[in-house]
Amino acid sequence: MNWLTWSDEAFAQAREQNRPLFLVIGASWCRWCRDLEQKVLNDERVKDLLSERFVSVKVDKDRRPDLDARYSRGGWPTLAWLDDTGELVAAETYLEADELLEKLTTIADFYAANRDTIREELAERAQSAADEAQRARESKIAGGPALSEDVARHVAETVLATADKVHGGWGKQQKFPHPEAIDFALIRWSETGDGEMLNMALSTLRHMQAGEIHDRTDGGFYRYAGRADWSVPHHEKTLDANAQCLFVYLDAYQATGEQSFRATAEGIIAWMESTLRDPKTGAWRGSQDADPTYAHLASAEERREHGAPPCDPTIFTNGNAMGISAFLKAAVVLERDHLRDRALNVLDFLLAELLDERIGLHHYWDGTCQLPGLLTDQAYTLRALVDAMQFTGETRYLEPAQRLAEMTIERLQSAGGGFFDIPRTPGAQGGLARRDRSILENSTMAEALLRLSHMAWNPDYAEKARETVEAFLPEYKRYGHYVASYARAVNLFFHEPLHVTVLGRRSDPATNALARAALSPYVASRIVQVLDPQEDAALCKRRGLCLPEQAQARAYVHRGRKSYAETSDPVRLPALMART
């Protein structure tokens, strides 16, 4: 049968033929999606009915997160029925062939008899949603809750209260890794001395790495576990989840020195490099498929004989940006410089192949770049650029970071504060005509902007970050522990990052020694910036820093505009950082 992509052609066919659209949203790694494809959509009765009475569209949820955010119904596959303008009529998850036939017949009959009524009701629903959004904006303008440290405190209490005290993590049945929540718990412990937060974070990390969700043969973590004790995993692995897990295991190793955390981090790196690394681009592929038989083979030799599950070859910008940040941190924490080179090669690929200076980063690469301007890609890549400046000591990433920030502000900023998830597109159909604001992506953007403001010495970025987090004050509580990244961004306004500026020639080993010393200890929120008096003269002048011609490289420790200490001794630097 004729499956179409989401396109003007599909909607034109629906209008011409007076048919509803049948939209299937799946994922390349999703077992239920494959079952639907093989056992349900291949049923001759289903194919005949779809061909006769529907315009059928398939999309991949990873390639089209904009559509997934608007039409998905809590899992994959999602089966959605739309009118010929793209408005949602009904939606389900997995259905067996007989169930789907019944649903298709009911909707086709109802649509044929009530097309105009459906259109009017959907238009009224869309207008009602727009009116509600306008009232929310007006309410914010009139006055709402104020930004305070209570936000971070409330999320911290929620993270702690909802955690599984026995097995760690969150969830009474299925268990997903929530690395952002673990990272926030470590930050709160570091800043407040809360031992409960530390114990909860470490317990979760230990149970995860001891559980079946952890692939101790190839390395990395499966997407989620079917039981609370981290057993019965679904065996697909994704780049984004593993990159985030890598970052938090590095955090925990840096904070505690526990060797098991280092070993787990090294396993994730090994899997990303051996399995996901794309030899043509040097970037990481999006995911590895599930194969329970392969996963249950305990030895590497048995697995080689069986053959590894295939990978989705798509290069996703946001997932690769997460990997860049994690590898840059790993290069310092594990003292492996080649990981920094790997990360920078991927970053250079994103900037060379997926960035359009007029419209921003594209979402994915499949031989050419596709789907430009999504907030998720701009936010995570901006964060990666800031991390590249910090972990390499190079300011060559400052200019592209500022250009990307300005472009995102120009194209995606909301008048009500924060950023829309997609750019404005004239003629967009259905849900894509309405732009949403994701609290998670906005949190990443806010944190990246705030850190960029310190590095560029530009308070305008900090003000945009503040507007962003303030935009979500009326609603953050309803997300529970899922908004730990939002609380982390808020936290930066009340616990300013410790900023270490190393002033010296980049070619001078003393400069590099100070930079490494500044990055080596665990610090909850830290910015390390290397400024070369000759190469970065403008930034040095803006900061009021000057190094005499023959003087030694020097590190300055400060928070905001308050200076605390300075030294040329890399051995002494961590102690000075700990006292501020």
CORWOPE-V469729 format. One record per residue. PHI is phi in whole degrees, -180 to 180 (NA if undefined). OMEGA is omega in degrees with one decimal (999 if undefined). Layout:
BEGIN
phi->PHI omega->OMEGA
phi->PHI omega->OMEGA
END
This chain:
BEGIN
phi->NA omega->-172.1
phi->-96 omega->174.9
phi->-92 omega->179.0
phi->-107 omega->169.2
phi->-89 omega->174.6
phi->-67 omega->-172.4
phi->-163 omega->174.3
phi->-61 omega->179.7
phi->-60 omega->-179.3
phi->-63 omega->-178.7
phi->-71 omega->176.2
phi->-63 omega->176.9
phi->-62 omega->-179.2
phi->-62 omega->179.7
phi->-70 omega->-178.3
phi->-64 omega->-174.6
phi->-97 omega->-179.5
phi->55 omega->-178.3
phi->-123 omega->170.6
phi->-78 omega->173.4
phi->-93 omega->171.8
phi->-110 omega->-174.5
phi->-109 omega->175.8
phi->-111 omega->176.4
phi->-110 omega->-179.1
phi->-133 omega->178.1
phi->-140 omega->-176.0
phi->-63 omega->-176.5
phi->-94 omega->-169.1
phi->-87 omega->-179.1
phi->-64 omega->-179.7
phi->-66 omega->177.2
phi->-66 omega->177.5
phi->-66 omega->177.7
phi->-61 omega->178.4
phi->-61 omega->-178.1
phi->-62 omega->-172.4
phi->-81 omega->-170.9
phi->-101 omega->-174.0
phi->-112 omega->-176.2
phi->-71 omega->175.3
phi->-89 omega->175.5
phi->-64 omega->-175.2
phi->-60 omega->179.4
phi->-65 omega->179.5
phi->-67 omega->-178.8
phi->-62 omega->-179.5
phi->-65 omega->-178.1
phi->-66 omega->178.0
phi->-63 omega->-178.9
phi->-66 omega->-174.9
phi->-83 omega->-166.4
phi->-131 omega->-177.4
phi->-137 omega->163.4
phi->-104 omega->-168.8
phi->-102 omega->-174.9
phi->-131 omega->174.3
phi->-120 omega->172.4
phi->-139 omega->175.1
phi->-94 omega->-172.8
phi->-66 omega->178.7
phi->-75 omega->178.3
phi->-76 omega->-178.9
phi->-126 omega->178.5
phi->-64 omega->177.3
phi->-66 omega->176.9
phi->-73 omega->179.0
phi->-58 omega->-178.6
phi->-64 omega->-175.0
phi->-98 omega->-173.4
phi->-121 omega->-177.7
phi->-65 omega->-178.7
phi->-119 omega->171.3
phi->87 omega->179.0
phi->177 omega->-177.6
phi->-130 omega->2.5
phi->-75 omega->167.8
phi->-104 omega->175.4
phi->-111 omega->-176.0
phi->-128 omega->176.4
phi->-114 omega->-175.3
phi->-124 omega->171.5
phi->-81 omega->-172.6
phi->-79 omega->170.5
phi->-107 omega->179.2
phi->93 omega->178.3
phi->-82 omega->-174.4
phi->-74 omega->176.0
phi->-98 omega->-179.3
phi->-160 omega->179.3
phi->-155 omega->177.7
phi->-144 omega->166.9
phi->-100 omega->-173.4
phi->-63 omega->173.0
phi->-131 omega->172.0
phi->-70 omega->-173.6
phi->-58 omega->-179.1
phi->-65 omega->178.2
phi->-65 omega->-179.3
phi->-67 omega->178.0
phi->-59 omega->179.5
phi->-62 omega->-178.7
phi->-67 omega->179.9
phi->-61 omega->-179.5
phi->-64 omega->-179.4
phi->-60 omega->-176.7
phi->-70 omega->179.5
phi->-62 omega->179.2
phi->-64 omega->-178.4
phi->-65 omega->-178.4
phi->-65 omega->-179.5
phi->-63 omega->-176.4
phi->-86 omega->-170.1
phi->-132 omega->-173.5
phi->-57 omega->-177.1
phi->-67 omega->178.7
phi->-64 omega->178.2
phi->-59 omega->-178.6
phi->-61 omega->-179.2
phi->-65 omega->-179.3
phi->-66 omega->179.1
phi->-68 omega->177.4
phi->-65 omega->177.7
phi->-64 omega->179.0
phi->-64 omega->179.2
phi->-64 omega->179.1
phi->-66 omega->177.9
phi->-62 omega->178.2
phi->-65 omega->179.0
phi->-65 omega->179.4
phi->-65 omega->179.0
phi->-65 omega->177.9
phi->-64 omega->178.8
phi->-66 omega->178.2
phi->-63 omega->178.2
phi->-64 omega->178.7
phi->-65 omega->179.8
phi->-65 omega->178.0
phi->-64 omega->178.7
phi->-64 omega->179.9
phi->-64 omega->-178.6
phi->-69 omega->179.2
phi->131 omega->-179.6
phi->-145 omega->179.8
phi->-62 omega->-178.2
phi->-90 omega->176.2
phi->-69 omega->179.6
phi->-150 omega->179.0
phi->-68 omega->177.1
phi->-60 omega->179.2
phi->-62 omega->179.7
phi->-63 omega->-179.7
phi->-64 omega->-179.8
phi->-64 omega->179.8
phi->-65 omega->178.5
phi->-61 omega->178.4
phi->-64 omega->179.3
phi->-68 omega->178.0
phi->-58 omega->-178.5
phi->-72 omega->-175.2
phi->-69 omega->-176.0
phi->-95 omega->-179.3
phi->-72 omega->175.5
phi->-77 omega->-175.8
phi->-73 omega->-177.4
phi->-93 omega->-172.5
phi->-108 omega->-176.5
phi->76 omega->179.4
phi->78 omega->-176.0
phi->-135 omega->-178.6
phi->120 omega->-178.3
phi->-90 omega->178.8
phi->-122 omega->176.5
phi->-70 omega->178.5
phi->-127 omega->171.0
phi->-104 omega->169.1
phi->-63 omega->174.4
phi->-125 omega->-174.3
phi->-61 omega->179.3
phi->-65 omega->178.6
phi->-68 omega->178.2
phi->-66 omega->179.2
phi->-60 omega->179.4
phi->-65 omega->177.8
phi->-62 omega->177.3
phi->-64 omega->178.1
phi->-63 omega->-178.9
phi->-64 omega->176.6
phi->-61 omega->-177.2
phi->-63 omega->-174.5
phi->-90 omega->-175.5
phi->-116 omega->-176.3
phi->75 omega->-177.8
phi->-72 omega->-178.3
phi->-66 omega->178.6
phi->-62 omega->179.1
phi->-64 omega->178.7
phi->-63 omega->-177.8
phi->-62 omega->179.2
phi->-64 omega->-179.9
phi->-63 omega->-177.5
phi->-68 omega->177.7
phi->-61 omega->179.4
phi->-63 omega->-179.3
phi->-63 omega->180.0
phi->-69 omega->179.3
phi->-68 omega->177.9
phi->-62 omega->-175.4
phi->-74 omega->176.1
phi->-87 omega->-175.1
phi->-84 omega->-179.3
phi->-71 omega->177.9
phi->-69 omega->-178.1
phi->-94 omega->177.2
phi->-87 omega->-175.6
phi->-82 omega->177.8
phi->-89 omega->-179.5
phi->-92 omega->-174.6
phi->92 omega->178.4
phi->91 omega->-177.5
phi->-121 omega->171.4
phi->-71 omega->-168.3
phi->-65 omega->175.9
phi->-161 omega->178.7
phi->-106 omega->-177.5
phi->-82 omega->-179.0
phi->-129 omega->-174.3
phi->-65 omega->-178.3
phi->-90 omega->177.7
phi->68 omega->176.5
phi->-105 omega->-178.9
phi->52 omega->-177.8
phi->-76 omega->164.6
phi->-91 omega->-156.7
phi->-87 omega->173.1
phi->-72 omega->175.7
phi->-126 omega->179.4
phi->-120 omega->-179.7
phi->-62 omega->-173.3
phi->-61 omega->-179.2
phi->-65 omega->-178.8
phi->-72 omega->176.6
phi->-62 omega->179.6
phi->-70 omega->176.0
phi->-65 omega->177.8
phi->-57 omega->-177.8
phi->-60 omega->-174.9
phi->-76 omega->174.6
phi->-68 omega->173.9
phi->-65 omega->175.5
phi->-55 omega->-175.8
phi->-66 omega->177.2
phi->-65 omega->179.7
phi->-63 omega->-177.1
phi->-77 omega->-171.1
phi->-117 omega->-174.9
phi->76 omega->-177.9
phi->-70 omega->-171.9
phi->-66 omega->180.0
phi->-64 omega->178.6
phi->-68 omega->176.5
phi->-63 omega->-178.5
phi->-62 omega->178.9
phi->-65 omega->177.9
phi->-62 omega->179.7
phi->-65 omega->177.2
phi->-65 omega->177.7
phi->-63 omega->178.9
phi->-60 omega->-178.8
phi->-61 omega->179.5
phi->-67 omega->179.6
phi->-61 omega->-177.1
phi->-77 omega->-175.1
phi->-83 omega->-171.9
phi->-110 omega->-174.2
phi->-91 omega->-176.8
phi->-62 omega->178.3
phi->-88 omega->-173.7
phi->-66 omega->-177.8
phi->-77 omega->-174.3
phi->-102 omega->-173.1
phi->82 omega->179.0
phi->-86 omega->-179.1
phi->-100 omega->175.9
phi->-74 omega->-166.7
phi->-76 omega->-174.5
phi->-168 omega->172.4
phi->-120 omega->-175.6
phi->-66 omega->176.9
phi->-86 omega->173.0
phi->-149 omega->-176.4
phi->-57 omega->179.9
phi->-62 omega->177.7
phi->-61 omega->-175.8
phi->-63 omega->-177.4
phi->-87 omega->173.7
phi->-81 omega->-168.7
phi->-84 omega->-174.9
phi->-111 omega->178.1
phi->-63 omega->-179.1
phi->-66 omega->178.5
phi->-60 omega->-179.9
phi->-66 omega->177.6
phi->-62 omega->179.8
phi->-66 omega->-179.1
phi->-73 omega->-176.1
phi->99 omega->-176.5
phi->-73 omega->174.9
phi->-61 omega->-179.0
phi->-72 omega->177.0
phi->-111 omega->168.4
phi->-71 omega->-173.4
phi->-75 omega->-175.4
phi->-66 omega->176.1
phi->-98 omega->-179.5
phi->-98 omega->-175.3
phi->-65 omega->-175.8
phi->-64 omega->178.4
phi->-64 omega->177.9
phi->-67 omega->176.7
phi->-63 omega->175.4
phi->-62 omega->178.1
phi->-64 omega->177.7
phi->-60 omega->-179.3
phi->-59 omega->-178.0
phi->-68 omega->-179.6
phi->-68 omega->176.8
phi->-62 omega->177.1
phi->-67 omega->-179.5
phi->-61 omega->-179.7
phi->-60 omega->-179.9
phi->-82 omega->-174.1
phi->-66 omega->-178.7
phi->-94 omega->179.8
phi->57 omega->178.7
phi->-130 omega->-173.8
phi->-62 omega->-177.2
phi->-65 omega->177.7
phi->-69 omega->174.3
phi->-63 omega->179.6
phi->-62 omega->177.5
phi->-59 omega->-177.9
phi->-62 omega->-177.9
phi->-68 omega->175.1
phi->-63 omega->178.2
phi->-67 omega->179.6
phi->-61 omega->178.8
phi->-64 omega->176.8
phi->-64 omega->179.4
phi->-60 omega->-177.5
phi->-69 omega->-177.6
phi->-80 omega->-169.6
phi->-107 omega->-174.9
phi->-113 omega->-179.8
phi->-98 omega->170.8
phi->-110 omega->-173.9
phi->-63 omega->-180.0
phi->-94 omega->-170.6
phi->-129 omega->175.9
phi->99 omega->-178.4
phi->-77 omega->172.0
phi->-83 omega->-174.5
phi->-79 omega->-177.6
phi->-152 omega->-180.0
phi->-124 omega->174.0
phi->-130 omega->-172.5
phi->113 omega->171.3
phi->-150 omega->-175.5
phi->-83 omega->-174.0
phi->-139 omega->169.8
phi->62 omega->-176.2
phi->-84 omega->162.9
phi->89 omega->-179.8
phi->-71 omega->-178.8
phi->-60 omega->-176.1
phi->-55 omega->-177.8
phi->-76 omega->178.8
phi->-66 omega->-174.7
phi->-67 omega->-176.7
phi->-71 omega->177.3
phi->-73 omega->174.7
phi->-60 omega->177.3
phi->-62 omega->179.3
phi->-65 omega->177.7
phi->-65 omega->177.1
phi->-64 omega->177.3
phi->-63 omega->179.5
phi->-63 omega->176.5
phi->-63 omega->-176.3
phi->-71 omega->-171.2
phi->-84 omega->178.7
phi->-108 omega->-176.7
phi->76 omega->-178.2
phi->-100 omega->177.7
phi->-94 omega->-179.3
phi->-66 omega->178.3
phi->-90 omega->-178.9
phi->-68 omega->-178.5
phi->-64 omega->176.7
phi->-63 omega->177.1
phi->-65 omega->180.0
phi->-68 omega->177.4
phi->-63 omega->179.8
phi->-65 omega->178.2
phi->-62 omega->-179.0
phi->-64 omega->179.5
phi->-64 omega->-179.6
phi->-67 omega->177.1
phi->-61 omega->-177.6
phi->-66 omega->-170.6
phi->-95 omega->-171.1
phi->-120 omega->-175.8
phi->-65 omega->176.9
phi->-95 omega->177.8
phi->-63 omega->179.5
phi->-88 omega->-177.4
phi->98 omega->-179.5
phi->82 omega->-171.9
phi->-132 omega->173.9
phi->-75 omega->-176.6
phi->-79 omega->-178.3
phi->-137 omega->175.4
phi->-74 omega->175.1
phi->-70 omega->-177.8
phi->-128 omega->178.1
phi->-56 omega->178.3
phi->81 omega->179.3
phi->-62 omega->-175.7
phi->-97 omega->169.4
phi->57 omega->-176.6
phi->-61 omega->-179.0
phi->-73 omega->174.9
phi->-75 omega->-179.9
phi->-114 omega->-178.7
phi->-95 omega->-177.6
phi->-108 omega->175.3
phi->-122 omega->178.6
phi->-88 omega->-178.9
phi->-65 omega->-178.8
phi->-70 omega->179.9
phi->-68 omega->176.5
phi->-66 omega->177.9
phi->-64 omega->177.4
phi->-62 omega->179.5
phi->-65 omega->-179.5
phi->-62 omega->-179.0
phi->-65 omega->179.3
phi->-64 omega->178.7
phi->-65 omega->-178.7
phi->-66 omega->178.3
phi->-69 omega->176.6
phi->-64 omega->179.9
phi->-61 omega->177.8
phi->-71 omega->-176.5
phi->-76 omega->179.8
phi->-89 omega->-176.5
phi->57 omega->-175.9
phi->-126 omega->-176.6
phi->-69 omega->-179.9
phi->-63 omega->178.7
phi->-66 omega->178.0
phi->-64 omega->178.9
phi->-67 omega->176.0
phi->-64 omega->177.6
phi->-63 omega->179.2
phi->-63 omega->178.0
phi->-59 omega->-178.4
phi->-66 omega->-178.1
phi->-70 omega->178.8
phi->-65 omega->-178.3
phi->-63 omega->-175.6
phi->-106 omega->-179.4
phi->-59 omega->-178.5
phi->-69 omega->-170.1
phi->-127 omega->-170.1
phi->-62 omega->-174.1
phi->-65 omega->-175.5
phi->-75 omega->-178.6
phi->-94 omega->177.4
phi->61 omega->-176.4
phi->-74 omega->-179.4
phi->-70 omega->-176.7
phi->-109 omega->176.5
phi->-61 omega->179.0
phi->-67 omega->175.6
phi->-66 omega->178.8
phi->-63 omega->178.5
phi->-64 omega->177.6
phi->-66 omega->177.7
phi->-60 omega->-176.7
phi->-57 omega->-177.8
phi->-67 omega->177.6
phi->-78 omega->-176.9
phi->-113 omega->171.9
phi->-129 omega->-176.2
phi->-55 omega->179.7
phi->-60 omega->170.0
phi->-71 omega->-174.4
phi->-112 omega->175.3
phi->-112 omega->177.0
phi->-105 omega->177.5
phi->-100 omega->-178.7
phi->-106 omega->-179.1
phi->173 omega->178.1
phi->-67 omega->-179.1
phi->-64 omega->179.7
phi->-79 omega->-176.8
phi->-85 omega->177.3
phi->-56 omega->179.6
phi->-65 omega->177.0
phi->-64 omega->-179.6
phi->-66 omega->178.6
phi->-65 omega->177.9
phi->-66 omega->179.3
phi->-63 omega->178.1
phi->-65 omega->178.9
phi->-64 omega->179.5
phi->-71 omega->-177.5
phi->-92 omega->-169.6
phi->-72 omega->-178.4
phi->-81 omega->173.7
phi->-75 omega->174.7
phi->-132 omega->-171.8
phi->-55 omega->-179.5
phi->-135 omega->-172.2
phi->-142 omega->171.8
phi->-125 omega->176.1
phi->-118 omega->-176.5
phi->-134 omega->176.2
phi->-100 omega->177.1
phi->-120 omega->177.4
phi->-93 omega->-176.0
phi->-56 omega->-179.9
phi->-91 omega->-176.4
phi->-74 omega->-175.5
phi->-118 omega->-174.3
phi->-59 omega->-177.8
phi->-66 omega->178.7
phi->-66 omega->178.6
phi->-61 omega->179.3
phi->-64 omega->178.6
phi->-61 omega->-178.9
phi->-87 omega->-178.4
phi->73 omega->-178.8
phi->-107 omega->179.8
phi->-147 omega->179.1
phi->-123 omega->178.4
phi->-55 omega->-171.7
phi->-50 omega->-174.4
phi->-103 omega->-175.3
phi->-74 omega->177.2
phi->-72 omega->171.2
phi->-57 omega->-174.0
phi->-140 omega->177.4
phi->-109 omega->178.6
phi->-115 omega->-177.5
phi->-106 omega->-178.0
phi->-155 omega->169.4
phi->-125 omega->-175.5
phi->60 omega->179.8
phi->-102 omega->179.5
phi->-97 omega->179.0
phi->-89 omega->-177.4
phi->-120 omega->-174.6
phi->-162 omega->173.4
phi->-150 omega->-178.6
phi->-161 omega->170.3
phi->-109 omega->-175.6
phi->-104 omega->-179.6
phi->-65 omega->178.3
phi->-70 omega->-177.1
phi->-81 omega->-172.1
phi->-59 omega->-179.4
phi->-58 omega->178.6
phi->-66 omega->177.7
phi->-66 omega->177.9
phi->-64 omega->-177.4
phi->-68 omega->-176.3
phi->-87 omega->-175.4
phi->-91 omega->999
END
